[in-house]
């Protein structure tokens, strides 16, 4: 199958013999078809090339010699993310890539997202069955548990709204790291289309008396005057966080939103602690 060239960089020259290829299987070793493979420009995450897996194999050619983020996605599986560097007249073989089954309904399952010790150490409260955590609490757990989805979670943090998008942030004692790169202490926000209510037996209004911003004593001084808010939805991240050097001492990270956050929250409803809703 011939890949679709979506974007062409004027500064690059496509090499007729440069390519990226690989073999894709599930965790049982079985090959499959139709997974979507994309090569993205690390600087802005724009899709440059796209193809599909056919009978367990993909090959994208020709491609311009440069670095790329590689994304492989198929419904029911965790997104695979990696970085590759393609030279002039070079064929890069990514080898055998095992896609892991997704279990978005599970907090703890056969392939645990969290161990009992993780949860005990985190001391995360629940409200009507929904776990409540701050941005820093989530990122601390994410550093030891490469979860992909967490359903039914309420995240509390400082709301930042920009023309490029919104996110929750917090000043945390430690940041997630990929080598020498420190990820933002933030979670990108994206409204879940068509879902304005949480359903079930309780209303969002019933949650609000049980939610509050952290006390001043618990906070970094830089966060005491922020606009604190709580969002309910589904947390999403990638199993492996990928960041690469991209010149002038800067890093390009394959994250979410304009700030390349390490996670995003697909939210349904939210509450601003500074306003009555």
N, C-alpha and C positions, 0 to 999 in steps of 0.2 A: 504494500500500500504506500502510495507516495504521500509524504507529509505535506501539510498545508503551511506555507510560509505566510505568517500574519503580519510580521513587522520586519523591515529590512533596515539595518543600520548603515547609513551612508558611509560611515568611516570604516566599515568592515568590508572585506572582500570575501565572498563565499568561495570556499575551496571545493572543487569538484570531487575531491577524494576525502574530505573530512566528514566524519560521521560519528553518531552515538548509537550504540545498540545494547541490548541486554535480553535476558530471559526472565520471565515473571511467573512465579508459582505461588500457591497458597501455602499455609503453614504445614499442610500435609504432604507437600511436594507435587501436588497436582497442577498442571498448567491450565490456563484458561484464556479466553479472548475478551475483547472489548474494553479492557482497562484503558483509560485515557492517559497518554504520556505527553507531557509538555516540557519544553525548554524555555526558561524565563530569563530575562535580562536581570542580573542581580541588582543593578542600580535603581530600577523602578518597578521590578516584578512584572513587566509587560511580557506577554506570551510572544515568543519569537517563532517557535516551531511547535507543531502539534501532530500527533498521530495516535493510532490505537494498537494495542497488543493483539496479535493474530496467532492463535495456537501457541501461546506462551512466549512469543518472540516479538520484539519491536526493533526497528532500525530507522533512524532519521538521517537523511542525507539529501543533498549536500548541506552542510552547516558552516557558518562563518567561524573562523578560529578565534575563540574567546572563552571566558568562563561563563557557566550557566548554573542556575538552580534547576534541578530535575524534580518534577512532581508526577507521581503516578497515582491515579485515583480510580476507584471502582466502588459502587454502592455496596455496602456490607463489609468493607475493608477499611482499615486505617490508611490514611494517606501516607505514601512513602515519599520522603524528601531527602535530597542529597545535593551535592555540588560537584560539578565536573569542569575540567579545564581542557579545551580542545585546541590542539596546535595545528599549524598549517599542514595539510595533507596527512592528518592523523585520524585513525579510526579508534575511538574509545569504546572498549567493551566493559560494561558495568557488571558483567558476570550474572550470577543467579541471584535474583532479588525475591525474597520471600515476603509476601503481603500477609499481614496479620488480620484475623477476623475482628470486626468491630462488635462490641457489646455495649451499645449506648444505654441499655436499660439497667446495667449493673453498676453498683457502687463497689461492691465486693463480689467477685464471681470466681469461676473456675480458673481464670487467668487474672489474679487479683489486681485491681487498680490501686487499692490501698490494703495494707495488712492491718490486722487489729491493733498492732503496736503504733502504726502511723496515726490511726484515728485517735487512740488514747493519748498520744503525745500532743496532738493538735488541739484537743479539748474543744472541738467544734460543737456549738449548741445546735439544736434543731427547733424549728417552729412549724407545727403541724406537719412534721415529717420532712421539711425542707432544711437542708444544712445551711448554716449562716457562717460566713467567713469574710474577713477583710482581704484586700488585695495582697498584703504581705503574707497572711496565713495561707492563701492559696499558692502563692509562688514558693513558699517554703516547702509545702507538700509536693508541688510539681518538681522540685529539685531532686526528690528521691523516688517519685512515682511517675513514670512516663505515661500517664493517662492520656486518653484522646478525647473522651466526652465525659461530662458529669451532668446528668439530668437533675432538674429540680434543686437548684442552688440559688441562694441569695448572696450577692457580693456587695460589700460596703466599701466605699472608697471616695476619693475626692474627684468630683466630676469636672472634666475639662472638655469644653465644646469649642471646636474650631471649624472654619469653612471646609477643611479637608476631612473632618470626621470627629467623633467624640470618643473619649476613653476615661476609665477610672485609673487614678494613680495613687501612690502612697510612697513615702520615704521609708524604705525597708533597711534593716541592719545589713542584709546581704542581698546580692543580685544573682539571678541565674546567669551562668557563664557557659560560653562555648569557646574553649581555649582562652585566648586573651580578650575576647569580646564579652562585655557586660550588657545583658538585655535590659531594656527599660523596665522599671518597676511599675508596670501598667497592664491593663487589660482593655483591648479595643471593644467598642460597643457597636452592635448591629441589631436593629430592630427585626424581630422575627416576623416575616410578612404574614398578615392575616390572623395573628394571635394577639388579641388585645386583652384577653382574660386568662386566668389560670385554670378555670374549671374546677371540678371536684366539689368538695363539700364546704369549702371556705372561700371567702372573698379576700382580695388583696387588702381591703380595709381592715380585716381581722388580724392581719400580720403586723400592721403598723405599731400597735401598742407594745409589741414585743421586740421592736427594732430600734436601735439608736446608734449614733456615731460613737466611736471610742471616746473615753474620757480624756481630758487634757493630759493627765498624768501618764496615760498609756502611749501618747503620741510623740513623735519627733516634733520639736518646736516649729519646724518648717511647715507642719501640717495642721497647726491649731486653728488657722484662719481660713482653711480651705472650704470649698462648697461641698459638703458631704452628702452622699446620696446612696440609696440602696436599689439594686436592680435584681429582678428575679428572671431566671432563664436557664439556658444550657451553656455550660462552659465547654469550649473547644480549643484544643491545641494539637500540635503535631508530636508524634512519638519521639522524633529526633529533631532537635532544634539546630538549624544550619545557619552559619554565618561565616563569611569569607572576607579577607582583605580586598579592598577595591580601590587602592591608590591613595596617596597623600596621607597615609596613616589612618584612613577611614575604613570602616567595615560595612559590608552590605549584609543584611540579615533577612532571612525568609520568614517574616513575621506577618502580623495582621494590622491593617489600617495604615494610616499615613506615617505613624511612628514605628512601624514594624514591632508591635508588641508581641510577646511570646504566647499570648492566648487571646481569645475573643469570647465575649458573652453575647449569645443570641438571645436577646431579652424580650420579655412579653409585657411587663409592667415595671414601673419604677416609682420611687418616692424621693423627693428632695427634702432633707431634714431642715432646710431653711425656709421651706414654704409649706403651707397647708394645701393638700390636694384632695 
